[in-house]
Each structure stands twice: as structure tokens, then as C-alpha cells.
Amino acid sequence: MKGRQTVITILMADDDEDDSLLVHEALIESQLPIELHIVRNGEDLMDYLCHRGQYADSSIATHPGLILLDLNMPKKDGVEALKEIKSDPKLRRIPVVVLTTSKAEEDIYNTYDLGANSFIIKPANFASLVEVMKTLGKYWFEIVELPL
């Protein structure tokens, strides 16, 4: 296992402010060197990744090491955004973890078919969410080698 000292950016796309606040708090509890950026819909996600609009300044929209993606969002849903990310040669290497309340088998199969790296159902309580964030951070940022 190879530990890393640099701060890693996680980009979270989720329209639920409570869920994103809980994930933020869980990441703080995990004590991993992670910086969380949050966008509220699939269009803002793509603007962030492509440095368009309010995210044109790349110092604001830093390259994420991981995307946490909710499926049910306004404007452009998570499935549409995932399809766009995984079809773009500049973006497809960014790991995408679907973090959603959906338990639908169709959503699980569909997102994996589109190239999602993991599918996680949002835990029901904060302690479980902290554990998921610790495990997620440890796996993606300490165990695996990510492309730069």
C-alpha cells in the first residue's frame, strides 16, 4: 500500500444540500487529506469538468481525483452526466462512484454499463456514512494508483 500526502479533490454532484453536508462532515471525520467541491446538477458538473461558465478558472475548478455522483438531479441527471463523462477522452479516466438513494437493479446495471466504477447506496445513518467515506478515501487515494 502506498500512502499519499497530497490533498485530493473529490467532486460531488448532488442536489440534496443535507446529503452533501453529511458527506462533507463524514469526510472531515475520516481525517483523510480530501478537499470536497459540490455542484448541484449535471449541467454544473459538466461545466466544472470542462472549465466552462462560472468554473472557467481552473484554480477554482481543480481536477478531481474522484467524482461522487447522485443519479436524481435537475437539469441533467446523473445517468446523462455519467454517459457524457465516460464518452469524453479527457474525462473518462476520472473514477466515478455513484452515491445514491436508489436501490433499483436497473440503475445499478445501467450505471455500470456506462462505466461507473462503483455503485453505493447512501447509508441511512451518519456513523455508517463516515465509515463509507473512510473506506472510499482509503481505497481510491491510498490503495489504487490513479491516472494523473
C-alpha positions in Angstrom: 0.0 0.0 0.0 1.3 3.4 -0.9 0.2 6.4 1.2 0.0 9.8 -0.4 0.5 13.2 1.3 -1.2 15.5 -1.2 -4.7 16.8 -0.9 -7.1 15.0 -3.3 -10.2 16.8 -4.8 -13.5 15.0 -4.7 -16.2 16.5 -6.8 -19.7 15.7 -5.6 -22.7 16.2 -7.8 -25.8 16.1 -5.6 -28.8 18.4 -5.4 -29.7 17.5 -1.8 -28.0 20.0 0.4 -28.5 17.8 3.5 -26.8 14.8 1.9 -23.8 16.9 0.7 -23.4 18.5 4.1 -23.4 15.0 5.7 -20.8 13.7 3.2 -18.7 16.8 3.9 -18.9 16.2 7.6 -18.2 12.5 7.1 -15.1 13.4 5.1 -13.9 15.7 7.9 -14.4 12.8 10.4 -12.5 10.4 8.1 -9.4 12.7 8.6 -8.2 12.0 5.0 -6.5 14.8 3.0 -9.5 15.5 0.8 -11.0 18.7 -0.5 -14.7 18.5 -1.4 -16.3 20.6 -4.2 -20.0 20.3 -4.6 -22.2 21.0 -7.7 -26.0 20.8 -7.6 -26.8 19.3 -11.0 -25.4 17.5 -14.0 -25.0 20.7 -16.1 -22.9 22.3 -13.4 -20.9 19.1 -13.1 -20.1 19.2 -16.8 -19.3 22.9 -16.6 -16.9 22.2 -13.7 -15.2 19.4 -15.5 -14.9 21.3 -18.8 -14.0 24.6 -17.2 -17.0 26.5 -18.6 -19.1 29.3 -17.2 -18.5 30.0 -13.5 -15.9 27.3 -13.5 -13.8 28.7 -16.3 -11.0 29.5 -13.8 -9.1 26.2 -13.4 -7.8 27.3 -10.0 -11.4 27.2 -8.8 -12.4 24.0 -10.6 -9.4 21.8 -9.7 -9.1 18.5 -11.4 -11.0 15.9 -9.3 -9.4 12.6 -8.3 -12.9 11.2 -7.8 -16.5 12.1 -8.7 -19.3 11.2 -6.3 -22.5 11.2 -8.5 -26.1 11.2 -7.4 -28.5 9.9 -10.1 -31.5 12.1 -9.4 -30.6 15.7 -10.1 -32.3 18.5 -12.0 -31.3 19.9 -15.5 -29.1 16.9 -16.3 -29.4 13.7 -14.3 -26.6 11.5 -13.1 -27.0 8.9 -15.9 -26.8 11.6 -18.6 -23.7 13.2 -16.9 -22.0 9.7 -16.5 -22.6 9.0 -20.2 -21.0 12.3 -21.1 -18.1 11.9 -18.8 -17.2 8.3 -19.9 -17.5 9.2 -23.6 -15.0 12.1 -23.3 -11.4 11.1 -23.7 -10.2 13.9 -21.3 -12.6 12.9 -18.5 -13.2 9.1 -18.8 -10.3 8.2 -16.6 -11.7 10.0 -13.6 -13.3 7.4 -11.3 -17.0 7.9 -10.8 -18.7 6.5 -7.8 -22.5 6.6 -7.9 -23.7 7.6 -4.4 -27.5 7.5 -4.4 -30.6 6.5 -2.6 -31.7 4.3 -5.5 -31.8 0.6 -4.9 -33.2 -0.1 -8.3 -31.4 -3.0 -10.1 -31.9 -1.2 -13.4 -29.9 1.8 -12.1 -27.1 -0.5 -10.8 -26.8 -2.3 -14.1 -27.2 0.8 -16.2 -24.5 2.8 -14.4 -22.0 0.0 -14.5 -22.7 -0.5 -18.2 -22.0 3.3 -18.7 -18.6 3.0 -17.0 -19.3 3.8 -13.3 -16.5 2.5 -11.1 -18.7 1.8 -8.1 -22.4 2.0 -7.0 -23.1 2.8 -3.4 -26.5 3.2 -1.8 -26.3 6.1 0.7 -26.1 4.8 4.2 -29.1 5.5 6.5 -27.1 7.0 9.4 -24.1 9.3 9.9 -21.8 6.7 11.5 -22.3 4.4 8.5 -21.6 7.3 6.1 -18.4 8.2 7.9 -17.3 4.5 7.6 -18.2 4.5 3.9 -16.2 7.8 3.3 -13.2 6.4 5.2 -13.2 3.2 3.2 -13.8 5.1 -0.1 -11.0 7.5 0.6 -8.6 4.9 1.7 -9.3 2.7 -1.3 -9.3 5.4 -4.0 -6.5 7.5 -2.6 -4.2 5.2 -0.7 -4.5 1.7 -2.3 -5.1 2.2 -6.0 -3.0 4.1 -8.5 -5.0 6.8 -10.3 -4.0 8.3 -13.6 -2.9 11.9 -13.3 
